[in-house]
Amino acid sequence: MFINITMESNGVSLDIRIDSEQKIRDGLMVLCESGKLPKKDIPNFFRSCLQERPVSTFKTFHEEQIFDGDILSAIC
């Protein structure tokens, strides 16, 4: 199942459609390699703006219960 979310990292905001069974970290690496996000250290945690809690980049979007419309913001 695909979800539509916004990723915010290093001052860049990007709307994406991504497989919910993909690990968050893997999705971020693809975005960095394609030049969509700056190639900096990928944080271990992001903040879900809808749920107001940290989410691990080592889990899938589904495991972290990230759904359509959520905004994941890098925790520095």
C-alpha positions, 0 to 999 in steps of 0.5 A: 500500500502506498502513502502520501507524506511530506518529508522535512530534512535539512531545510528541505520539504518534499511531498512523496508517495512511498510504499508503507512497507519500506523502511523509512531509512531506505526511503530517505537514502533513495531520496538523497541518492536521487538528489531530492534531499541533501546528502547529509547524515540521515537521523535515526529519528524523525518526528511525526507531526500528526501523532506528535511523537518520534519515529525510528528510521529503522522501522517501516512506515507501516510499523510506525503507523505513518499514514496519508497526510503525515509530515515527518520532520528530522529531529536534530 
